[in-house]
Amino acid sequence: MGYASGGSLVVVSLFALSAAFSPGPREAAQPAAPTPTPTPPVVAFSPRIPPEVPFARPAGYATLDPKNQPVFDIFSWKSFAAVNWPMTPDGNPLAAGFPFKNNQAPRQWEQWADPMAVFQGGLQPICPDGRTLSAGDKVLHLMAKNSQILNPDGSFQEPDGNPLIDRNLNFALYEIRMNPDEVEYVTRNGLQSKAGQAAFASAGKTVDFPAGPSPYGQTGAIEVKAVWRILDTTKGDDPSRYYSRSAIVYVAAVNSDTGKPMCIDATVGLAGLHVIHKTKDFPQWIWSSWEHVDNVPTSPPSGGTVHTPYSFYSPAYRFDLRVNTPPARLKGQTAFTWSATPPYAAKYAVVSKDFQHLQFGTQVIRSNTIYPPTAAVTATWQQAMKGTPWANYLLIGSQWVGGDSPPMTLAIPAQLANAAIETYIQDTASCVQCHSMAQTTASTPASPRPADFSFLLGLAQ
C-alpha cells in the first residue's frame, strides 16, 4: 500500500487490505458470508457524506468476517472525512478540504444543530463578566454524551453518571449535534415537544427517521457525539496533535464552586467522536467511533517503552490505582463541581499511595482490542493523513446489525465502546443494544413508544 507524490492517492483495493486475514470460524447455522464486491478506493476525501454501505447482507447473516468488515470501516472513514470537512461560516465546503490543517475553521458537523436548540429552545449562558456570546462562538456546556441526562443546569457525567478527568485534572467535555435531515424530520412531525410526541403517538405513528434521500434531506439522519479535553501547553499538551478549537466552557451555577455561572476561555482538543447514521439498507443505523491515539493504552503496559503522556492513563499508577473506576464525590456533595481556577477537577484527584506528590485524574485503559482488519483500514487512512492532526485518530470500530430485522438487533461486532465516552461500561457496552431501548416521552410501561434508536427525543419538554 502506498501513495504517489504530490498528494495523489494510489487506489488501494479492499481485497489488498483483507488478504492477510483469513475468515474466522462460523457457526454451522450461519449462511456463508457473501463475497465482497469491488469498492471505490479505500481512501477518498470528500465533503459528501456517503449515503450507504456497499454491502448486500443476506437474510440471517450475522458474522464478523475479515473479508466484509472493512467495507463498513471504509464507510466510517469516508464519513469521518466528510463530517470533519472545514466549512465557511455560511456552510460551504472550503477548497483546502480535509485533512489539511486550518484548525480554527469549523467542521461540517459543528455547524449542525445543538439538541438544546431543537428541543429546549437553546442554551442561554449568562457569563458573569457581562459579555455576550455570539452565534459563531464554540460553547461547550456538557460533560455527558447521553442525552437522557442533558439539561440546561449542567450534566457533568458520562452515560452511567460519572465524569471523566484527564491527567491535567480537568473534566472532559461533551458535545452532541444533529444533522439537518434529522432536525427537519423532528420539526415537521412536531416531535420537539412532549405534546407533539403525544399527538404523534395518538395518531398511530411510529418514529422512523429518514434514511438516505428523502423529503427530509439527502443523507439520512445522523447524530454526532464528541468528547473534548482542555489543552494546557504548560502541562505538555501539544494542540498541533489534535483537531483543536478556541472555545468557551460554560459551567452552570449548580456545577460551580462559587455558586455562580462561569464562562471559561479554553483551547480544547477533540479526544473522541461517535458518528451514527441511518441508511436504507441499515435502518438500525451504522455506529462508528474514534479515539485520539494519546487517550489510553489498550491494556496496562507491563514494561518496556510506554507511550507517554497518555491523557487518561499514567504508568506511575499501574500498580496501585484501579483502572476504569469513576472518581468519588466529595462527602456531602450531590453534584461534581468545578473549581474557580484550573485545574478545575483537582479536588477529585487520586493521590498515589507510594508517591504523595503524584496526583492523577481517571486511570483508563481500553478494555477491548481493535479488530485487526479495522486496524488495517485505519493504518491506510493514517498514512494518507500523515502530517496533519487527523492522523492521530483511531477508528475503534464500526457496528451494524446483522440477522433479520426488525425486531432482531444482532450487533456486529457484539461490543463497541469508546474509552473516552463509555469509560466505565466498556466490558458490556454495545451502541446498538443500548439505543434499541430509546423511547419517546409519550411512552408508558403499558405502551412503549420506540424512538428509532435515538435518545434525543427524550429531551422534549
C-alpha positions as CSV (number, residue, x, y, z in Angstrom):
1,M,0.0,0.0,0.0
2,G,1.5,3.3,-1.0
3,Y,0.8,6.8,-2.1
4,A,2.1,8.8,-5.1
5,S,4.0,12.0,-4.6
6,G,2.3,15.3,-4.9
7,G,-0.7,14.2,-2.7
8,S,-2.2,11.8,-5.2
9,L,-3.5,8.7,-3.6
10,V,-2.8,5.3,-5.1
11,V,-6.0,3.2,-5.3
12,V,-5.9,0.6,-2.5
13,S,-8.4,-2.3,-3.0
14,L,-10.5,-3.8,-0.3
15,F,-9.0,-7.2,-1.2
16,A,-5.5,-5.9,-0.5
17,L,-6.5,-4.9,3.0
18,S,-8.2,-8.2,3.8
19,A,-5.8,-10.6,2.2
20,A,-3.8,-11.0,5.3
21,F,-6.8,-12.1,7.3
22,S,-8.4,-15.5,6.9
23,P,-12.1,-15.9,7.6
24,G,-12.9,-16.6,11.3
25,P,-14.8,-19.7,12.3
26,R,-18.6,-19.6,11.8
27,E,-21.4,-21.4,13.5
28,A,-23.0,-24.1,11.4
29,A,-26.3,-22.3,11.3
30,Q,-24.7,-19.2,9.7
31,P,-25.2,-18.7,6.0
32,A,-22.0,-18.4,4.0
33,A,-20.5,-14.9,4.0
34,P,-21.1,-13.1,0.8
35,T,-18.1,-12.3,-1.4
36,P,-17.4,-8.6,-1.2
37,T,-17.8,-6.7,-4.4
38,P,-15.0,-4.3,-5.5
39,T,-15.4,-0.9,-3.9
40,P,-14.1,2.6,-4.7
41,P,-10.6,3.5,-3.3
42,V,-10.2,2.8,0.4
43,V,-9.1,6.4,0.9
44,A,-11.2,9.1,-0.7
45,F,-11.6,12.6,0.7
46,S,-14.9,14.3,0.0
47,P,-17.3,16.7,1.8
48,R,-20.1,14.5,0.6
49,I,-21.2,12.1,3.4
50,P,-21.7,8.6,1.9
51,P,-25.4,7.7,2.0
52,E,-25.0,3.9,2.1
53,V,-22.6,1.0,2.8
54,P,-22.0,-1.0,-0.4
55,F,-22.8,-4.4,1.2
56,A,-25.6,-6.7,0.3
57,R,-26.5,-8.5,3.5
58,P,-28.3,-11.8,3.0
59,A,-31.1,-12.7,5.4
60,G,-29.8,-14.0,8.7
61,Y,-26.2,-13.1,8.1
62,A,-24.6,-12.2,11.4
63,T,-20.9,-12.8,11.1
64,L,-17.9,-10.6,12.0
65,D,-15.8,-11.6,9.0
66,P,-12.5,-10.1,8.0
67,K,-13.4,-10.1,4.3
68,N,-16.5,-7.9,4.9
69,Q,-16.0,-5.7,8.0
70,P,-13.6,-3.4,6.1
71,V,-16.5,-2.3,3.9
72,F,-18.1,-0.8,7.0
73,D,-14.8,0.6,8.2
74,I,-14.2,2.3,4.9
75,F,-17.7,3.8,5.1
76,S,-16.9,5.0,8.6
77,W,-13.6,6.7,7.5
78,K,-15.3,8.4,4.5
79,S,-17.9,9.7,6.8
80,F,-15.2,10.9,9.2
81,A,-13.6,12.9,6.4
82,A,-16.9,14.3,5.3
83,V,-18.3,15.4,8.6
84,N,-14.9,16.9,9.5
85,W,-14.6,18.9,6.3
86,P,-13.8,22.5,7.0
87,M,-16.6,24.9,6.2
88,T,-17.1,28.6,5.6
89,P,-19.3,30.5,8.1
90,D,-22.2,30.3,5.6
91,G,-21.9,26.5,5.3
92,N,-19.9,25.9,2.1
93,P,-17.0,23.4,2.0
94,L,-13.6,25.1,2.0
95,A,-11.5,24.3,-1.1
96,A,-8.5,23.4,1.1
97,G,-10.5,20.5,2.2
98,F,-9.7,17.6,4.5
99,P,-7.3,16.5,6.0
100,F,-5.4,19.8,5.7
101,K,-4.9,21.9,8.8
102,N,-6.6,25.3,9.4
103,N,-7.8,24.1,12.7
104,Q,-10.0,27.1,13.5
105,A,-12.3,26.5,10.6
106,P,-15.5,24.9,11.9
107,R,-16.1,21.4,10.6
108,Q,-19.3,20.3,8.9
109,W,-20.8,18.6,11.9
110,E,-20.0,21.6,14.2
111,Q,-22.5,23.7,12.1
112,W,-25.3,21.2,12.8
113,A,-28.0,21.8,15.4
114,D,-27.4,21.5,19.1
115,P,-30.2,19.3,20.5
116,M,-30.7,22.0,23.2
117,A,-31.8,24.4,20.5
118,V,-34.2,21.8,18.9
119,F,-35.9,20.5,22.0
120,Q,-35.4,23.1,24.7
121,G,-35.2,26.5,22.9
122,G,-31.4,26.7,23.2
123,L,-28.8,27.3,25.9
124,Q,-28.8,30.8,27.3
125,P,-25.4,31.2,29.0
126,I,-25.1,34.0,31.4
127,C,-21.4,35.0,31.7
128,P,-20.6,36.7,35.0
129,D,-18.4,39.3,33.2
130,G,-21.4,40.5,31.2
131,R,-20.1,39.6,27.8
132,T,-22.5,38.5,25.1
133,L,-21.8,35.2,23.3
134,S,-22.2,35.3,19.5
135,A,-23.6,32.7,17.2
136,G,-20.1,31.9,15.9
137,D,-18.7,31.1,19.4
138,K,-18.0,27.5,20.2
139,V,-19.7,26.9,23.6
140,L,-19.2,23.6,25.4
141,H,-21.7,23.0,28.2
142,L,-21.9,19.2,28.7
143,M,-19.9,16.6,30.5
144,A,-22.3,13.8,29.3
145,K,-22.7,12.2,26.0
146,N,-26.0,10.6,26.9
147,S,-28.9,12.9,26.2
148,Q,-31.1,11.3,28.9
149,I,-29.4,13.4,31.5
150,L,-28.8,16.5,29.3
151,N,-30.3,19.6,31.0
152,P,-29.6,23.4,31.0
153,D,-28.3,23.3,34.6
154,G,-25.3,21.3,33.5
155,S,-24.8,17.5,33.4
156,F,-21.3,16.6,34.1
157,Q,-21.2,12.9,33.8
158,E,-20.8,10.1,31.3
159,P,-23.9,7.9,30.5
160,D,-23.5,6.0,33.7
161,G,-23.5,9.1,35.8
162,N,-19.8,9.7,36.3
163,P,-17.3,12.3,35.0
164,L,-14.0,11.7,33.2
165,I,-10.9,13.6,34.5
166,D,-7.8,13.9,32.4
167,R,-4.1,13.9,33.5
168,N,-4.2,17.6,34.0
169,L,-7.0,17.2,36.5
170,N,-9.6,18.8,34.2
171,F,-13.0,17.4,33.4
172,A,-13.6,16.1,29.8
173,L,-16.3,17.9,27.9
174,Y,-19.0,16.5,25.6
175,E,-21.0,17.8,22.6
176,I,-23.9,16.5,20.6
177,R,-25.1,17.6,17.2
178,M,-28.0,16.6,14.8
179,N,-27.7,16.9,11.1
180,P,-30.3,18.8,9.1
181,D,-32.1,15.7,7.9
182,E,-32.9,14.6,11.4
183,V,-33.8,18.1,12.6
184,E,-36.2,18.5,9.6
185,Y,-37.9,15.2,10.5
186,V,-38.3,16.2,14.1
187,T,-39.7,19.6,13.4
188,R,-42.0,18.6,10.5
189,N,-43.6,16.0,12.8
190,G,-43.8,18.1,15.9
191,L,-41.5,15.8,17.9
192,Q,-39.6,18.7,19.5
193,S,-42.2,18.9,22.3
194,K,-43.9,16.4,24.7
195,A,-47.3,17.5,23.4
196,G,-46.2,16.9,19.8
197,Q,-44.8,13.4,20.6
198,A,-48.1,12.6,22.4
199,A,-50.1,13.7,19.3
200,F,-47.8,11.8,17.0
201,A,-48.4,8.6,19.1
202,S,-52.1,9.2,19.3
203,A,-52.3,9.3,15.5
204,G,-50.8,5.8,15.5
205,K,-47.5,6.9,14.0
206,T,-44.1,5.4,14.9
207,V,-40.9,7.3,14.8
208,D,-39.0,6.5,11.7
209,F,-36.1,8.8,11.0
210,P,-35.2,9.3,7.3
211,A,-32.6,7.1,5.6
212,G,-30.9,8.2,2.5
213,P,-32.5,10.6,0.0
214,S,-36.0,11.6,1.3
215,P,-38.3,14.6,1.6
216,Y,-36.1,15.5,4.6
217,G,-32.7,15.5,3.0
218,Q,-30.1,13.6,1.1
219,T,-28.0,11.6,3.5
220,G,-30.4,10.3,6.2
221,A,-30.4,11.1,9.9
222,I,-27.0,11.5,11.5
223,E,-26.0,12.2,15.1
224,V,-22.5,13.2,16.2
225,K,-21.3,12.9,19.8
226,A,-17.9,14.3,20.6
227,V,-15.6,14.4,23.6
228,W,-13.1,17.2,24.1
229,R,-10.3,17.9,26.6
230,I,-8.9,21.2,27.8
231,L,-5.4,21.6,26.4
232,D,-2.7,23.1,28.6
233,T,0.7,23.7,26.9
234,T,2.3,24.4,30.3
235,K,1.5,20.8,31.2
236,G,2.9,19.3,28.0
237,D,-0.2,19.3,25.8
238,D,0.5,19.9,22.1
239,P,-2.5,21.4,20.3
240,S,-1.0,20.5,16.9
241,R,-1.6,16.8,17.7
242,Y,-5.4,17.4,17.9
243,Y,-8.2,19.0,15.9
244,S,-8.2,21.9,18.3
245,R,-10.5,24.9,18.7
246,S,-10.8,28.0,20.8
247,A,-13.9,27.5,22.9
248,I,-15.9,28.9,25.8
249,V,-16.7,26.4,28.5
250,Y,-20.0,27.3,30.2
251,V,-20.4,26.0,33.7
252,A,-23.8,26.5,35.3
253,A,-24.1,27.7,38.9
254,V,-25.1,24.2,40.1
255,N,-21.7,22.9,38.9
256,S,-19.6,25.8,40.1
257,D,-17.8,26.0,43.4
258,T,-18.6,29.7,43.5
259,G,-22.3,29.1,43.2
260,K,-22.3,31.4,40.1
261,P,-22.0,30.5,36.4
262,M,-18.6,30.5,34.8
263,C,-17.5,31.2,31.2
264,I,-14.0,29.8,30.8
265,D,-11.9,30.6,27.7
266,A,-10.0,27.5,26.7
267,T,-8.2,25.7,23.9
268,V,-9.8,22.3,23.5
269,G,-8.7,19.2,21.6
270,L,-11.0,16.6,20.1
271,A,-10.4,13.4,22.1
272,G,-13.2,11.2,20.7
273,L,-16.0,11.1,18.2
274,H,-19.2,9.0,17.6
275,V,-20.9,9.2,14.2
276,I,-24.2,7.3,13.9
277,H,-26.0,7.3,10.6
278,K,-29.3,5.7,9.5
279,T,-29.3,4.3,6.0
280,K,-31.9,2.5,3.9
281,D,-30.0,-0.9,4.0
282,F,-29.2,-0.5,7.7
283,P,-32.2,1.0,9.4
284,Q,-30.8,0.2,12.8
285,W,-28.0,2.8,11.9
286,I,-24.3,2.4,11.4
287,W,-22.3,3.2,14.6
288,S,-18.8,4.5,14.1
289,S,-16.4,5.5,16.9
290,W,-13.0,7.1,17.0
291,E,-10.4,8.0,19.7
292,H,-7.3,10.1,19.8
293,V,-4.2,7.9,19.9
294,D,-3.0,9.7,23.1
295,N,-6.1,8.8,25.1
296,V,-5.3,5.4,26.6
297,P,-3.4,2.2,26.1
298,T,-5.3,-0.9,25.2
299,S,-4.1,-2.7,28.3
300,P,-1.7,-1.7,31.2
301,P,1.8,-1.8,29.8
302,S,3.8,-4.4,31.7
303,G,7.2,-3.0,31.0
304,G,9.4,-1.6,28.3
305,T,8.7,1.5,26.3
306,V,5.5,3.2,27.5
307,H,3.7,5.8,25.3
308,T,3.6,8.9,27.4
309,P,1.9,11.0,28.3
310,Y,-1.5,9.5,27.9
311,S,-4.4,11.8,28.5
312,F,-6.3,9.3,30.8
313,Y,-3.6,6.9,31.9
314,S,-0.4,7.2,33.9
315,P,2.2,4.4,34.2
316,A,3.1,5.8,37.6
317,Y,-0.2,4.3,38.9
318,R,-0.2,1.0,37.1
319,F,0.3,-0.9,40.4
320,D,-1.8,1.0,42.9
321,L,-4.7,2.6,41.0
322,R,-7.7,0.7,39.8
323,V,-8.4,1.2,36.1
324,N,-11.8,2.3,34.7
325,T,-13.0,3.3,38.1
326,P,-15.0,6.6,38.4
327,P,-14.0,9.3,40.7
328,A,-15.8,9.7,44.0
329,R,-17.9,12.6,45.0
330,L,-16.7,14.6,48.0
331,K,-18.6,13.9,51.2
332,G,-21.9,15.6,51.3
333,Q,-21.8,16.6,47.6
334,T,-24.7,15.7,45.3
335,A,-23.0,17.0,42.1
336,F,-19.5,17.3,40.8
337,T,-18.4,20.9,40.8
338,W,-15.7,23.0,39.0
339,S,-13.1,24.9,41.0
340,A,-12.9,28.6,40.2
341,T,-9.4,28.3,38.8
342,P,-7.6,25.5,37.0
343,P,-7.1,22.6,37.4
344,Y,-10.9,22.5,37.6
345,A,-11.2,19.0,39.0
346,A,-8.2,18.9,41.3
347,K,-10.2,18.2,44.4
348,Y,-11.3,14.8,42.8
349,A,-7.7,13.8,42.0
350,V,-6.3,10.5,43.2
351,V,-3.1,10.7,45.2
352,S,-0.6,7.9,44.7
353,K,-0.1,5.7,47.8
354,D,3.7,5.4,47.2
355,F,4.4,8.9,45.9
356,Q,2.3,11.5,47.8
357,H,3.3,14.3,45.4
358,L,1.7,12.5,42.4
359,Q,-1.9,13.2,41.5
360,F,-3.9,11.9,38.7
361,G,-7.4,12.0,37.3
362,T,-9.1,8.9,35.9
363,Q,-6.9,5.8,35.2
364,V,-8.3,4.3,32.0
365,I,-7.4,1.5,29.7
366,R,-9.2,0.3,26.5
367,S,-10.8,-3.0,27.6
368,N,-11.4,-4.3,24.1
369,T,-8.8,-4.7,21.4
370,I,-9.4,-3.2,18.0
371,Y,-10.4,-5.7,15.4
372,P,-7.3,-6.3,13.2
373,P,-9.0,-5.7,9.8
374,T,-10.3,-2.5,11.2
375,A,-6.8,-1.5,12.4
376,A,-5.5,-2.3,8.9
377,V,-8.0,0.1,7.3
378,T,-7.1,2.8,9.9
379,A,-3.4,2.4,9.1
380,T,-4.1,3.2,5.5
381,W,-6.1,6.3,6.3
382,Q,-3.5,7.4,8.8
383,Q,-0.8,7.2,6.2
384,A,-3.0,9.3,3.8
385,M,-3.4,11.9,6.6
386,K,0.2,11.9,7.7
387,G,1.5,15.3,8.7
388,T,-1.9,16.5,9.9
389,P,-3.6,16.2,13.3
390,W,-6.2,13.8,11.8
391,A,-3.5,11.1,11.5
392,N,-3.7,10.8,15.3
393,Y,-7.2,9.4,15.4
394,L,-8.1,5.7,15.6
395,L,-11.3,4.0,14.4
396,I,-12.3,1.9,17.3
397,G,-14.9,0.1,15.3
398,S,-17.9,0.2,13.0
399,Q,-21.0,-1.5,14.5
400,W,-24.0,-2.6,12.4
401,V,-26.9,-5.0,12.7
402,G,-27.0,-8.5,11.2
403,G,-29.8,-11.0,11.2
404,D,-33.4,-10.4,10.1
405,S,-34.8,-7.1,11.2
406,P,-36.8,-5.8,12.9
407,P,-37.0,-6.8,15.7
408,M,-33.6,-8.6,15.9
409,T,-30.7,-6.4,16.8
410,L,-27.7,-8.7,16.4
411,A,-24.8,-6.3,16.8
412,I,-21.7,-6.8,14.6
413,P,-19.2,-6.6,16.4
414,A,-21.1,-7.6,19.6
415,Q,-19.4,-4.8,21.6
416,L,-18.3,-1.3,20.8
417,A,-17.0,1.0,23.5
418,N,-15.1,4.3,23.3
419,A,-12.7,4.6,26.3
420,A,-13.3,8.3,26.5
421,I,-17.1,8.1,26.2
422,E,-18.2,4.8,27.7
423,T,-15.2,4.6,30.1
424,Y,-16.8,2.7,32.9
425,I,-19.0,0.3,31.0
426,Q,-16.6,-0.9,28.3
427,D,-17.0,-4.5,29.2
428,T,-20.7,-4.6,28.3
429,A,-21.2,-1.6,26.0
430,S,-23.0,-2.0,22.7
431,C,-24.2,1.1,20.9
432,V,-27.0,-0.8,19.1
433,Q,-28.3,-2.7,22.1
434,C,-28.3,0.4,24.3
435,H,-30.0,2.6,21.8
436,S,-32.6,0.0,20.9
437,M,-34.2,0.8,24.2
438,A,-34.7,4.5,23.3
439,Q,-38.3,5.7,23.7
440,T,-40.2,8.9,23.2
441,T,-41.7,10.9,26.0
442,A,-45.1,9.5,25.1
443,S,-44.1,6.1,26.3
444,T,-45.7,4.4,29.2
445,P,-45.0,1.0,30.8
446,A,-48.1,-0.3,29.2
447,S,-47.5,1.3,25.8
448,P,-43.8,1.8,25.0
449,R,-43.1,4.1,22.0
450,P,-39.8,3.4,20.4
451,A,-37.7,6.4,19.4
452,D,-35.9,4.7,16.5
453,F,-32.6,4.3,18.3
454,S,-32.3,7.9,19.3
455,F,-32.3,9.1,22.9
456,L,-32.6,12.8,21.8
457,L,-36.4,12.7,21.7
458,G,-36.3,12.3,25.4
459,L,-35.1,15.9,25.7
460,A,-38.6,17.3,24.7
461,Q,-40.4,19.5,27.2
